[in-house]
Structure formats: C-alpha cells, structure tokens
Amino acid sequence: MAATLGTDDLRALYRCMVTIRAFDARIRKGLAAGEFAFSYWPVEGQEAIAAGVCAGLERSDRMLTTYRCVGDAIAKGLPLRELAAELLGRCGGMSRGKGGAMGIHWPDAGLVASTGIVGAGAPIANGVALAARLRGDGVVTVVSFGDGATSIGAVHEAMNLAATWELPVVFLCQNNLYGEGTPVEMVTRSKHLADRAAGYGMPGVTVDGTDPLAVHAAAVEAVARARSGGGPTFLEAVAHRLQGHYFGDGMGYVDRERLALARANEPLGRFRARLAEGTLAADELDRIEREAKAAVAAAVDWASACEGPPASDLYVDVYAGRSDDGSLAAGERREPIPDGPCEEQNLAGAIREGLDQAMARDGRVVLLGEDIHDPVGGMFTVTRGLSTKYGRERVRGTPIAETAILGAAIGAALEGLRPVAELMFFDFLGVCLDQLANHAAKLRYLSGGRSGVPLVLRTTEGDRSGPQHSQSLEAWLMHVPGLKVVSASNPVDAKGLIRSAIEDDDPVVFIESMALFFDPSFVAPVPKAEYRVPIGVADVKRAGRDLSLVTHGAALRHALAAAQALSREGVDVEVIDLRSLVPLDLETVLASVAKTRRLVIAHDATRFCGPGAEIAAAVSAELHGQLAAPVGRVGGTFTPVPHAASLEALHSVSADAIAAALRRAIA
Amino acid sequence: MTEIRIPKPGDAIVDGTVAEWLCADGARVEAGQVIYRLETEKAEIEIEAPASGLLRCIGVEGQTYPVGTLVATIE
C-alpha cells in the first residue's frame, strides 16, 4: 500500500480497526459472562497501531507479536475463526488450541510467531530477517512488543545485532504507557523510548499511536528503509491502553485523569469522525461496523462450537513426526560407518569436516557464533577455514550476545534454513536459556506443528577452566520437552552425529568436550566419506558379561580405563556410550543390564539429579527383582567446579572413582 | 437464554463474589448494561449484560461462588 492512502485504503484501514475493536470486545464480553475462561490481554485503544503498520506491509512481509496479539493478528490478515478458536483453546485453533495467545502462527499471512515472554520476539525477528536477506526477496520483518520490553536485554541484544548486520527489521514498540501494572515513566529516564535507537546506530521515531495515518506514514518509511537495504528502524507508537494488562485487571495503577482523557480521544471514534468529514458516508461507516461485528460474532460462535483438542493430541508436535505416546523414535537403528579412506582427526577436526560436508551439500546451512569466522575460526578452531571457504554471509561472526545468537538461529530455522549456532561454553546457557527452552523447544508444539525449529546448538563442556567455564549441563536440557541432546565422545561419532543433528527437523544441542578436542590419545582415523551416526542410538563400546557401565561424552575415556582395570581383576565390563541423551536409547541399556544384572552410570555432570538419576530410575523400574546390586552412579560432586586443580580433581569423575563404583557393584 | 457465570478474571482466580446487583431480578436489561459488580482477590469488575432480555438473578449478594457458577440468566 502506498504512503498516500486512497479511499479504498482508508476504508480497509477503518474496517481493520473496527474488526479489532469488535473482536476484543466480544472476547471480553464472553470472559465477563463466564462463557469461556482463559487469560486474555486486551488491545482496546491500540487498534490504530496494528492497523496502521500492517497497512504498510505486504502479505509476504513477516511479523512477530506478543501475547497481546489480537490487533496484530487481525491486521496481518489472520482468519478470525482460527484466531478465536486458538484463544478459546479449541482444536479449530490455528495451533489446535495448544498455544492460546502464545501460539499464534499463520505463515500464510506472514505471522511467524507470538510469544508470552516479554521481548523474546526481537532476537527471533533478526533470524527471520536474516533468512530474507539471504534469499534476497526483499521481505521485511516487523517485531511488535510493548514498552515493557524496552527494559529487557533480549531487545537490546537484538537491536544491536540488527543494526550491525543492517537487517530488514522494524522494531515496533507499542508504548501503551504501562508495563503490566507499572507506568513507563517509573522504569526509564529516556524521554522517548525511541531515543534508545540512537545508541545502536539506527533511526528511532515516535508517533501518535492513536492516529492510524501517522502510524502508517512512519511505518511506510521504516519498511521502505528495511526493504531497500537501509537496515532496521525503531518505531515507537504511543497509545494509552484502555483496558487492564489482562482481563479482570482492576487498573488501580492507572492515572484516572489520563485514562479518562485517553478514552475521550480513543482512536476508533476519532478516525471515524475524520472519515465522516467527506471521505466515507455515515451509513457506509455503519455498514462496515455491522459487518465487522457480524464477522466477529460468527467467528466466536464457530470457535465455541469446536471441541477442545482430544487426549490423543497431547504428545503430537512435541517433536517432528511423532504422534502417540511421547516415546521418541530413534533414527535408523544402524547406519554403518563407511569403509574407505580415512584421515587421522582429533575431535575438533572431525566436527569441522562434518560441518564442511553439510555446508557443501546444503546451502541452507549457516553458522553463527562468537569468533567463529577466520582467522580465529572458533575458540577451539572447530570452524576454522569455513568462513574463508563459504563466505561471511554463511559463516557469521556475532557480537558477544548469546540471546541474539540463539534468537537469530531460531528465526532462520523457522524460515527453513539449517542454522548451526555456537555457544562457546556450556556455562553460557543461562544467558540464552529462554530462547532455547521457551522458543526453540516449544514453537513446534505451540504452533500445532505449523512451525519447526531445525537448529543445532553446538556447545562445549569444559575441563580445567574454572567454575563458570567448565560445567556439564546436559541434565538442564534433558528436562525440556522439544529439545534433543547429543554428546560426542570421539571423532568418528562426532562427525556423523553433527551431520544427523543438522539434518534433524528438531532443535538439537550438540555437546562437545574441551578435554577431547586436542587430546592426542583421542585422535582417530575418521572416514573421509560423508556419513551419519543416528541420533537416539547408543553404542556398545566394549562388550562384557559381568557388569554394565553406561556413560557419555568425555567420561567415556575414564569409563574405558576403569573397565580395563576391572578386566585385570577378572571382571568383564560392558561399556555403553549413550551418544544421545534425548532421545535416550534405554533399549540398549536395558538389554545390557538384563544380561549383566549390574549397572553403574558415570558422567561428568553433577551426580545429584544428573542424567544418571533418570537412567537409574528407568532401569530399576524395568528390571526390579533382576538386579543383583543397587544401581551405582558416579558424577561430579554437588559443588561448583573449583578452580584449584587439587579440588577440581576431587570434584570430577575419574577412572579410579568409576573403578571403585564398579567394584562395589560386583562385590 | 443467555447464561451468566462467574468469570475467571486472571490466572490465580478461583472464585468471585457477587458484590451487588445493579439490576433487579426480573428487570429488562439491554446488552452492554452493567448488571452486577463482581469482587475477586485481584479486582472489582462491573459485569455487563451480554444480551438483552429479562434478567433472572440466581447468585446472592455477598455470596462467593467458584469460577463457572451460574449466577444469572437473560431470557
């Protein structure tokens, strides 16, 4: 739509605002009458923002929004029926009722996602925009958020990255003057929230968010800038929210005079009066309003008639291709590792070769992370040479901003790319966990399977690097439905596992080990051919009949040494490398323990609530009565990883500690 | 007939009190007219008639009911 609006455009703008107002009112009416019950975040007073901005977008342009989503969703062209059914939690909803206001996904109209986490959409928008940049199709991404989001780090990381990379993004701040129950002036000294943009080197604009024409004009300028390669804009549209933060909010925090003034100047009535001055006849305006109300009524009636999703839906869309009981399918049980010429590789080199082959084969594979570009090529040189070979568009060095990195990977994955992000140390998980656990892991489920996030997060568990650079945190992530967790213990598996992770349709966390990267004893002949090691399939590293020892990652070397020590004592230990923690190959573990009747689990992660706890419980449940000894567990002590070598040695798993546990189990 | 039930105005709300009827039992009400005041742990809300018709008050002033309880009808 052009910057100058014709009569048809104005009619459409009015229809959009009226529809938003009617929809919001109908939902609130139903909530008040007890007709339905769910959390709802009203949009009355903010109709002109969504309508004005979206009138300046193409249908193919993308939008991300928040749980206060109704205005954005309607303005972006989403069908009212599916929108209503989603809010009501009915199977007719666009996400089968599983996401509600936090599960608004309608890729057909460019609505990528809504989120219930304040500010979390901004980093994801960058990835969506990055994908558009790489496609070169001129698509622009608008990310809508409230004034409250301008205080959260995710938005600032995202603004910096978008400006640095000149991404085609519009940061749309709907300043409704209250962050939940707190006036905006209590949480910032910025005169205008748009002033923040200057700090990132992008234009910042503040407009009257109750004037659809002013909003539209500002949006058109920002969108044109983004589309033409001029980078992002921060667009602040100010409009007093006329309802509470949520339905039922008593609004005790609101300045009553200010609210009364805002109600008297509410945007829809003002726009109608303006149109009535010679643009559209009163009876036409009435007719548009009647039609909008009728469409909304029909949509809510349709939604109300839909059933809630059936019990069989509970496990659907947690992962790609799964539908019934929640047990995760392993890949093909055995894909042989090819014969043929090999090259001696350490762990870093093997992963590099796996990445290289995936990038050569598939142009959708892009890498993101701190220092991953040449000449550094990654903290552990895993990506060395790849930016030189594939260019910095596909191998993207980033600011030190893990939330921005993860968000960009998520957005790119939602758009069909196969991003591989690097989290330099596992310990940095805390600063991007929201993106990983609330978004990467959940978007398939929250979208009813409309979206998926096929990204890989490569990270490193540490070794002798101190309390904040050494942790093994896989148990944190095993607790998050929607993620897969893979741990590489050797170069041959690592090369095949990284390829499987990249080709997997779900988010995969790929754990590498600092202790193994350059360990000369862990150099192995790695096949030069392309191959895959399936996710979800454990590997029996050493067959044995007396005792089962289950481990993964860097602890494998200690496990093998302990098994060797026990064999000298006449005890035959079977060593299983899990390789994948989610999905967990319990089948292989149970088959082994059914044979040996004894189990010890060893891992670097803290023993308390570590991966071994789940495995011990599962094996005890399945094989109770057959076990000849209690399940033994060896893991890190319940302490931070100490810096001092003398203490770290006490904290960490060792071959001696594992051997002692094995002896206890066999005694 | 339109049913009016105790709403759930907020995540942690499990019940609500019919604080005051603003329309009499048997009165004719118009859609949008405020018919009663609801009090909950979090807030006090004026509940509007979702439809026009004759109001039948079922809930008793001062009584607290679980979310979802039928407190009025409009016929």
Boltz contact constraints between the chains, C-beta under 6 A:
constraints:
  - contact:
      token1: [A, 29]
      token2: [B, 50]
      max_distance: 6.0
  - contact:
      token1: [A, 31]
      token2: [B, 7]
      max_distance: 6.0
  - contact:
      token1: [A, 32]
      token2: [B, 7]
      max_distance: 6.0
  - contact:
      token1: [A, 32]
      token2: [B, 47]
      max_distance: 6.0
  - contact:
      token1: [A, 33]
      token2: [B, 4]
      max_distance: 6.0
  - contact:
      token1: [A, 33]
      token2: [B, 50]
      max_distance: 6.0
  - contact:
      token1: [A, 34]
      token2: [B, 5]
      max_distance: 6.0
  - contact:
      token1: [A, 34]
      token2: [B, 6]
      max_distance: 6.0
  - contact:
      token1: [A, 34]
      token2: [B, 7]
      max_distance: 6.0
  - contact:
      token1: [A, 37]
      token2: [B, 8]
      max_distance: 6.0
  - contact:
      token1: [A, 39]
      token2: [B, 11]
      max_distance: 6.0
  - contact:
      token1: [A, 247]
      token2: [B, 9]
      max_distance: 6.0
  - contact:
      token1: [A, 248]
      token2: [B, 9]
      max_distance: 6.0
  - contact:
      token1: [A, 248]
      token2: [B, 10]
      max_distance: 6.0
  - contact:
      token1: [A, 248]
      token2: [B, 43]
      max_distance: 6.0
  - contact:
      token1: [A, 250]
      token2: [B, 43]
      max_distance: 6.0
